[in-house]
Amino acid sequence: MSEQSSEQNVDNLNQSISDTTNEKEFLDSIRQNIDAVDCEIQTLINNRAKLAQQVATVKKNHIANNVTTDSSNPIFYRPEREAQVLKAVMERNTGPIADEKMARLFREIMSVCLDLEAPQRIAFLGPVGTFTHAAALKHFGKAADTVPMTTITDVFREVEAGTAMYGVVPVENSSEGVVNHTLDGFLSSSLKIIGEVELPIHQNFLVAEHTKIDGLSRIYSHQQSLAQCRHWLDVNFPNVERVAVSSNGEAARRLKNEWHSAAIAGDVAAAEYDLHKLYTNIEDNPSNTTRFLIIGHEAIAPSGQDKTSIVVSAHDKAGALIEILKPLSYHGVSMTSIETRPERPNKWAYVFFIDMNGHIDEANVSAAINDIRPLVKDVRILGSYPKAVL
């Protein structure tokens, strides 16, 4: 069914609204049009899936013909292409569905199509139900095979070994700051940053079906979540013990066998462990957001709206940081963040993690980094990757 026929259905429906006085006939007319549109949508999605299968065939033939020799690169997942598609979806959207919600629908369609090309195994900082799990699902869609890891180090190792194609790790929270374990992971790994996810952090007060609200004696959550909800807890449950656990997923899991406990966690944990959201959005800062990184092996082509991340090992001298920053200013490169970490195993030596707008293939970004190189001991490009779209 063509786009023109869909528009004709809507026109016919509008006419029926004015012509029909019988409510049942009117509703039947709407439902018939919905059924027709559903058939069209289903046909188009399957057509898209068939095209994705054709893409997979071409890529597999390239591998068979030794066009590519990088065995660590699955080649099927293209972050820059997906970012461009999602941005285009939002730009051409005319409503009434909101731009981001429309893009999320397309994200799931793309996830299913990618699964037809080559199933994607994604390692994330677990357990199941954490915000990192939610970030992995947001970025790769529900068709991806998401696998929980115990630590951030385990996520890096899983991707390095090729057991997982990509990994998802938290890097900073707008309220609590940077995640040092993730930055340290790059100091001992050759993996690259291939994407990012920004996830608004909305905390829920969760209870199980058997929970006795009047008898609550403890509230489980990760220490950061407890800190993010401190004022709300002080007002609503000032006398209930707050117990910090390894993750929000673990907090949710514990409610299964405890009638006197509640948990603070996100939507994914609530769904995964079949818990009831007694209160929603209880975080003290409603704009609280966590940024996650997607890690992998390959370099990513420009998407049109990118970031570049580098790690710089500076000389131990006065003005070292100022020297590093001057080339960025000179070439008009906007720095979005900078963090300092100890340079192991050297004592009292430090490295700088710098994020900037632009792709390494852009002339000004490349020139700025080249001007930094002779000023420092070492510069490593962690990756150029699309800015978070959703």
Residue, then its C-alpha position, 0 to 999 in steps of 0.5 A: m500500500s502506497e503513501q498516497s493510499s494511506e493519506q487517502n484513508v485518512d481523508n476518507l476517515n475525516q469525511s466519515i467523521s462529518d458524515t457518520t452520526n452512529e458511534k459504532e459505525f464511526l468506531d468501526s470505520i476508524r478500526q478498519n483504517i487502523d487495520a489497513v495502516d497496520c498491514e502497510i506498516q508490517t509490509l514495509i518493515n519486512n521490506r526493510a528487513k529484506l534489504a538489511q539481509q541483502v546488506a549482510t550478504v554483500k558484507k559477508n561476500h567481502i569477508a569471503n573475498n578478503v576485502t577486509t582482514d580485520s577479524s575483530n571488526p564485525i562490520f555489520y554495526r555502523p554507529e555513524r550510519e545509525a546516528q544519521v538515520l535516527k537524526a533524519v527520522m526526527e528531522r522529518n517527523t511531523g507528529p503527533i508522535a514526539d520526535e524522540k519517541m518516533a526515533r525510539l520506534f525506529r531504533e527497535i526496527m533497526s535493532v531487529c534488522l541488525d539481528l537479521e544481519a548478525p546477532q550482536r552480543i553486548a557486554f554491560l556492567g551488570p547485573v540485569g536491571t541496572f541503569t547500564h543495562a537500560a543504556a545498552l537497551k536504549h542504544f542497541g535495542k531489545a533485539a541485541d543479546t545483552v550480557p551482564m558483567t560483574t565489573i567494568t574491568d570485566v566488560f573491557r576484557e569481554v570485548e578485548a577477547g572478542t567474546a562480546m562485540y561491544g561493551v557499555v560502561p558508565v563514564e560520568n553522572s551529572s550529579e555525582g561526577v566521573v566514573n574513575h574505573t572506566l577512565d582507568g580501563f582505557l589506560s590498560s586497554s587498546l579498545k576505542i570509544i565508538g559511541e555514547v549514550e545519555l540516559p536521564i536517571h529517574q529513580n523509582f521506589l519499588v516494592a514487591e507484591h508481598t511487601k508490607i508497606d507499614g512494616l518497612s525496615r530497610i531500603y536497598s539501593h546503590q550508594q549513588s542512588l541513595a545519595q541522589c534521593r537523600h532529600w526525598l528519603d529524609v522527608n518520606f522515610p526518615n526512620v527506615e534504614r538505608v542499605a547500600v548494595s552493589s547495584n540497583g539490580e541487586a537491590a531489586r532482586r533482594l525484594k523477592n524474599e523479603w516482605h519488609s524491604a523496598a528498593i530504589a531502582g529504574d524502570v528496567a529493574a522494575a520490569e525485570y523483577d516484576l516489582h510495583k513502582l510505589y513512587t516514581n521520579i523520586e530523585d532530588n535533581p530532576s535533570n540528573t543524567t548519566r553518560f555511558l560509553i560504547i567500547g569496541h575495536e574499530a574506528i568510526a567514520p564521521s556522522g556529521q555530529d561527532k565527538t573525539s576523546i583523547v588521553v594525554s600524558a603530559h610532562d611534569k612542568a609548570g604550565a603543561l595543561i595550558e600548553i595542551l589547551k592552547p592548540l584547541s583554542y587556536h584551531g577553534v575546537s570546543m573542549t566539552s570535558i577534561e578529567t585527570r587520572p594518575e598515570r600508573p605505575n609512575k608516582w605523582a604523574y598524571v594523564f588528562f582525558i579530554d573530550m572535544n567536539g568534532h571528528i578526527d577526520e575534520a581538519n581543525v580537530s586533526a591539526a589541534i591534536n597534531d600541535i599537541r603531540p610535540l608538547v607532551k609525552d604521548v597522545r592517544i586517540l580513544g575514538s571519534y564517535p557520533k554524539a548521543v542522538l536519543 
